[in-house]
Amino acid sequence: MPQEHATRRIFLSPPQIGEREREFVKDAFDSNWIAPLGPHVDAFERELCAATGVAAACALSSGTAAIHLALRLLGVGAGDTVLCSTLTFAASANPILYQGARPVFVDSERTSWNLDPALVAEALARLRARGEPPPKALVAVDLLGQCADYAGLREVCDAAGVPIVQDAAEALGATWRGRPAGGQGRCGVFSFNGNKIITTSGGGALVSDDPALVAEARFLATQARDPAPHYQHSTFGYNYRLSNVLAAIGRGQLEQLPARVAARRANEAFYRAALAGVEGVSFMPEAPWGVSNRWLTHIQIDPARTGGVTREDVRLALEAENIESRPLWKPLHLQPVFASFVSDLAVINGTAGELFERGLSLPSGSALTEDDLARVAGIVRRTLRA
């Protein structure tokens, strides 16, 4: 193997840009639509609806902005309670704090590593026992590109009148019961950050089968400007819209979504085959209710079966060879910023904490070559067998 190839940096999940994105961006420049909003934003929203099977979409500056708008539209305010997955990135819960509300964290089940409906039911029971009103919303995360158990979650939440915000930031292109991810809750959220399965550099979207809700999101995201010839505002809003140039990138990316999902799933299949038989290594399971986009291939490393070799040992061995990998999300109930919100209302059974302690995401970019994958897998094997 040539030395340059052996030492080339392999990133965890880099963007992959092609000629179609260049064509759309060139059109944005040639037409002088480089300011926020424009025809590519409108087209991107229509194409996102077609790809995800939802009625309406609002392209935004980030997935975090989409969660924030969703919570405001659902009436979440100061002093309210919002249930939230604990095994996720902080952006799933930060908007709860933006609204002055209280997050209550709920642990995972092992079939998909997502929210456990039984634990959500327990959280609701604890609130009732205290005489508190039901939560204003539940933020359910589709972890690493796999949908949560929405049949179970909707049964529990519908009975309590709790709307679901589906944080599908990592799950574009995945399916639940044959339907695209994003349409399983009252509203859905996507992220197009630079490391996601498709990217607009930075961006996101709020989607829903309720066009009126999306129209209100669009209004709030555009500084809540009233329809008047002058600037007039009857409520406060946000500067959350996606630019026409970034939407142009997204249009080219969205055309490639099926191919990107296929590539990510092929990466995971390669790693499974290459690491088969290595003691103490297991992979994130695929739940029977859907198909994951395998945004990131994720392994669990059990030191009790690897002779004491840990997830961190493997991560450092990869980094020493100029390969980026990343531990699984540290659960939010263990994060210092949320420490004051962890109380007896949180329903934590240890699943998320264990998955974090043992979990490592491997390079999963859709442009990885077989040599790249073999290089990564070889280091993992050698480290665990050392």
Protein Blocks (a to p, Z undefined) as FASTA:
>chain_A
ZZklmmpccdfbdcdddfklmmmmmmmmmnopabgcijklmmmmmmmmmmnopabdcddf
bfklmmmmmmmmnopaehiacdddfbdcfklmmmmmmnopacddddddfklopacfklmm
mmmmmmmmnopacdfbdcdddeehiacdfklmmmmmmmnopacdddfklmgoiaeehiae
hilmmbdcddfbfkbmbdehiacddddfblklmmmmmmmmnoppacdfbdcdfbdcddfb
ccfklmmmmmmmmmmmmmmmmmmmmmmmmmmmmmgoiahiacddddfkbccehlpacddd
dfklnoopafklmmmmmmmnopacddddddfklpmklmmmgcfkbccehlmmmmmmmgcc
ddfbfkbcfklmmmmmmmmmmmmmZZ
